[in-house]
Amino acid sequence: MLKDGLELSIHAMTRQPPVLQDVLTQNCAEQGLPDRILPWEQRRKVLRDRLKMHPLTGLTLEEIQAHFQGMPARYWERVSEGELVWGLETIHDFFRSLTAPDSIGSVPVVRWRAVPEQGFTKVMVCTWDRHGLLAKVASAFSAVRINIIQADVYTRADSLVLDVFRVRELEPSHVRDATRLSEMVFILDGALRQSPSFASYWACTRHKFLALPSATPPYLCFDNESSSQCTIVRVEAPDRLGLLADVLQALADSGLNIAQAFIDTDEDLAHDVFHFTDVAGLKILDPAHLRFIRRRLLEAIGPCHD
């Protein structure tokens, strides 16, 4: 999920010395793999050994075991030591929030950290999995005029979601005003309730009433060769407010699970890539099913001028 070279450095904040990469490099060299990443099982073992050497305060053994046993392989292929610790602490906060006297069980826990030198803010969202979750998160970001540039989506075996977003201002910089991120959390909270609040519904859907036909037709390309686990669709379309949320909602409404998303905009043209599977975790190989998904996506993107 995370692109190499853009890892968030938070070791100083998590009581962990930043030597994991050295350990991984050493293990690769010992196996004759100096230029290749360790298999995910071995990488997970290195991370587990690191936590045993440097236990985290306040987390139980059961919490840590649930995470190491329940997160998918692609998480262990990419997660850094610092992000692992941050994720464990965020999940701990989520479960602690469920025990609050006024808890309704659906409120997400959202944490963020700015990475100004890379021009983005990293946002972590933890909650229970549910239909259309990623689309609702995208709508909440859009409502406060924050752009998602990358989304890494992980669902644990116990249906706990730990999603990691890289976001930035409309211009390429990290989010400078944390108040807007707090507003995003408020909107997302309302959108995820069993009876969504009117304020959240309006904030997440008002862009639909503002969208105008585009002069440039969209381009869609499906790819079943580049990934062994997922079908990939590349979407190019004129950017507009709420485009990402509408595309994600179309994929969700088509019964698809999104595993990974890369979002980019260049001169008002969106270049988005989505990795997805069916509800059984399989690639979409049926041509008729792919044509159906294409129609749903084109409807979500909206009409264009003749």
URCOR-V910814 format. One line per field, one symbol per residue. phi: phi as a letter, one per 40 degrees, with the letter a starting at -180 (. if undefined). psi: psi as a letter, one per 30 degrees, with the letter a starting at -180 (. if undefined). burial: I if it has 16 or more other C-alpha atoms within 10 Angstrom, else O. Layout:
phi: ???
psi: ???
burial: ???
//
This chain:
phi: .ccdgbcccbdccbgbccbdcccccccccccgbcbbccdccccccccccccccbcccgbccccccccccbcccccccbcccccdcdcccccdccccccccdccbgbccbbbaacbccbgabcbbbbaccacgdccccccccccbgbccbabbbbbcccgcbbbbbbbacdccacccbcdcccccccccdccccdbdccccccccbccccbcbdccbccbbacbbbcbcbbcbbbbbadcacgdcccccccccccgbbccaabbabbfgbcbbbbbabcccgbccbcdccccccdccccccchcbcc
psi: ekkkfgkkjgeffggkkigeeeeeeeeeefgghfglllkeeeeeeeeeeeeefikkkfkleeeeeeefffklefefffkleeeeeeeeeeeeeeeefffkegkgffklkkklkkieffglkkkkkkakklkgeeeeeeeeeefghkkkfkkjkkklfggkkjkkkklllelilljfjfeeeeeeeeeeeefflejkkeeeeeefffffffklklfkklkkkkjgefkfflkkkkkklkklkgeeeeeeeeeefghkkkfkkkkkkjhgkkjkkkkllafgglljfkeeeeeeeeeeeeeeelllk.
burial: IIOOOOIIOIIOOOOIOOOIOOOIIOIIOOOOOOOOOIOIOOIIOIIIOIIOOOOIOOOOOOOIOOIIOOIOOOIIIIIIIIIIIIIIIIIIIIOOIOOOOOOOOIIIIIIIIIIOOOIIIIIIIIIIIOOIIIIIIIIIIIIIIIIIIIIIIIIIOOOIIIIIIIIIIOOOIIIOOOOIIOOIIIIIIIIIOOOOIOOIIOIIIOIOOOOOOIOOIIOOOIOOOOOOIIIIIIIIIIIIIIIIIIIIIIIIOOOIIIIIIIIIIOOOIIIIIIIIIIOOOOIIOOOOOOOOIIOIIIOIIIIOOO
//
